[in-house]
């Protein structure tokens, strides 16, 4: 495979799985290792910051909804 990162196989048979470029394969292996490492402080930090950001976004964007107000069309 060429090192350009573009995996194009024009003569592939119908039963053959498509090739994954080296860069994509490395990225997928890194993501798998990153998500399955239970003792990774960086993973926990990124996950917690992401969840916090989602919570802040929800609180800011859903705070003006009055759930007790009569709904239109009811």
SULMOPE-V760623 format. One record per pair of residues at least 6 apart in sequence whose ideal C-beta (glycine too) atoms are under 6 Angstrom apart, sorted by the first residue. I is the first residue (numbers start at 1). J is the second residue. If there is no record, write none. Layout:
# SULMOPE-V760623
I	J
I	J
This chain:
# SULMOPE-V760623
5	21
5	23
7	19
7	21
9	19
34	43
